[in-house]
Amino acid sequence: MGNIIITFLRINDAQNIRNILVRNGWGNVSICTSGAGTLAMADQLESGVVICGYRLPDMAYMQLKEDLPAGFQMLLIASNSVMTGASSAEVTHMETPLKVQELIQTIHFMEEDAARRRRKRREQPRQRSPEERAMIQQAKELLMKSNHISEDEAHKYLLRTSMQSGRNLFETAQMVLLLKNK
């Protein structure tokens, strides 16, 4: 289960929600009482969910959402009267009084959504810089010239070597260039 940061004006509210989450299997749950503290904690973590109230001592929830790192989602918990003016596509809302099962299901849904986004991001092909592409091409040309092989065979050789050594293609190309130029 992911990282959860609970931020409320009153620490009692945050502790009650943390206790509910811990009883339902979440282990990495932190409590903050300010937006600045939440941002500092979020910067240390890669991703997670921030559960907060409408107003914090040093900022409103929308300012906190804007300043959160990209891997974080926000769950706003507030009364019905506050919710009418607080509509945002980027923030998931829950009205008070909270129902425990709804809270648990909402957080599960948010974590599944975050995992789906991470998988999608990982599946996208990595974009190489022009310098990296040039070095890989140089390594291929060197292999083609010295071993009298085609570009496809040189590329396959680089891929195979990178997988066997546990390095990425760029690092393998650097190694080939260093070894062949000696």
HUZI-V566949 format. One record per residue. N is the residue number from 1. RES is the residue in one small letter. PSI is psi as a letter, one per 40 degrees, with the letter a starting at -180 (* if undefined). Layout:
n=N res=RES psi=PSI
n=N res=RES psi=PSI
This chain:
n=1 res=m psi=i
n=2 res=g psi=a
n=3 res=n psi=h
n=4 res=i psi=h
n=5 res=i psi=h
n=6 res=i psi=h
n=7 res=t psi=h
n=8 res=f psi=i
n=9 res=l psi=d
n=10 res=r psi=h
n=11 res=i psi=d
n=12 res=n psi=d
n=13 res=d psi=d
n=14 res=a psi=d
n=15 res=q psi=d
n=16 res=n psi=d
n=17 res=i psi=d
n=18 res=r psi=d
n=19 res=n psi=d
n=20 res=i psi=d
n=21 res=l psi=d
n=22 res=v psi=d
n=23 res=r psi=d
n=24 res=n psi=e
n=25 res=g psi=e
n=26 res=w psi=h
n=27 res=g psi=d
n=28 res=n psi=g
n=29 res=v psi=h
n=30 res=s psi=i
n=31 res=i psi=h
n=32 res=c psi=i
n=33 res=t psi=e
n=34 res=s psi=i
n=35 res=g psi=d
n=36 res=a psi=d
n=37 res=g psi=d
n=38 res=t psi=d
n=39 res=l psi=d
n=40 res=a psi=d
n=41 res=m psi=d
n=42 res=a psi=d
n=43 res=d psi=d
n=44 res=q psi=d
n=45 res=l psi=i
n=46 res=e psi=d
n=47 res=s psi=i
n=48 res=g psi=a
n=49 res=v psi=h
n=50 res=v psi=h
n=51 res=i psi=h
n=52 res=c psi=i
n=53 res=g psi=i
n=54 res=y psi=d
n=55 res=r psi=h
n=56 res=l psi=i
n=57 res=p psi=d
n=58 res=d psi=e
n=59 res=m psi=i
n=60 res=a psi=i
n=61 res=y psi=d
n=62 res=m psi=d
n=63 res=q psi=d
n=64 res=l psi=d
n=65 res=k psi=d
n=66 res=e psi=d
n=67 res=d psi=e
n=68 res=l psi=i
n=69 res=p psi=i
n=70 res=a psi=d
n=71 res=g psi=e
n=72 res=f psi=i
n=73 res=q psi=i
n=74 res=m psi=h
n=75 res=l psi=h
n=76 res=l psi=h
n=77 res=i psi=h
n=78 res=a psi=i
n=79 res=s psi=i
n=80 res=n psi=d
n=81 res=s psi=d
n=82 res=v psi=d
n=83 res=m psi=d
n=84 res=t psi=d
n=85 res=g psi=e
n=86 res=a psi=f
n=87 res=s psi=h
n=88 res=s psi=h
n=89 res=a psi=d
n=90 res=e psi=e
n=91 res=v psi=h
n=92 res=t psi=h
n=93 res=h psi=i
n=94 res=m psi=h
n=95 res=e psi=i
n=96 res=t psi=i
n=97 res=p psi=i
n=98 res=l psi=i
n=99 res=k psi=h
n=100 res=v psi=d
n=101 res=q psi=d
n=102 res=e psi=d
n=103 res=l psi=d
n=104 res=i psi=d
n=105 res=q psi=d
n=106 res=t psi=d
n=107 res=i psi=d
n=108 res=h psi=d
n=109 res=f psi=d
n=110 res=m psi=d
n=111 res=e psi=d
n=112 res=e psi=d
n=113 res=d psi=d
n=114 res=a psi=d
n=115 res=a psi=d
n=116 res=r psi=d
n=117 res=r psi=d
n=118 res=r psi=d
n=119 res=r psi=d
n=120 res=k psi=d
n=121 res=r psi=d
n=122 res=r psi=d
n=123 res=e psi=e
n=124 res=q psi=h
n=125 res=p psi=i
n=126 res=r psi=h
n=127 res=q psi=h
n=128 res=r psi=i
n=129 res=s psi=i
n=130 res=p psi=d
n=131 res=e psi=d
n=132 res=e psi=d
n=133 res=r psi=d
n=134 res=a psi=d
n=135 res=m psi=d
n=136 res=i psi=d
n=137 res=q psi=d
n=138 res=q psi=d
n=139 res=a psi=d
n=140 res=k psi=d
n=141 res=e psi=d
n=142 res=l psi=d
n=143 res=l psi=d
n=144 res=m psi=d
n=145 res=k psi=d
n=146 res=s psi=d
n=147 res=n psi=e
n=148 res=h psi=f
n=149 res=i psi=i
n=150 res=s psi=i
n=151 res=e psi=d
n=152 res=d psi=d
n=153 res=e psi=d
n=154 res=a psi=d
n=155 res=h psi=d
n=156 res=k psi=d
n=157 res=y psi=d
n=158 res=l psi=d
n=159 res=l psi=d
n=160 res=r psi=d
n=161 res=t psi=d
n=162 res=s psi=d
n=163 res=m psi=d
n=164 res=q psi=d
n=165 res=s psi=e
n=166 res=g psi=f
n=167 res=r psi=i
n=168 res=n psi=i
n=169 res=l psi=d
n=170 res=f psi=d
n=171 res=e psi=d
n=172 res=t psi=d
n=173 res=a psi=d
n=174 res=q psi=d
n=175 res=m psi=d
n=176 res=v psi=d
n=177 res=l psi=d
n=178 res=l psi=d
n=179 res=l psi=d
n=180 res=k psi=d
n=181 res=n psi=e
n=182 res=k psi=*
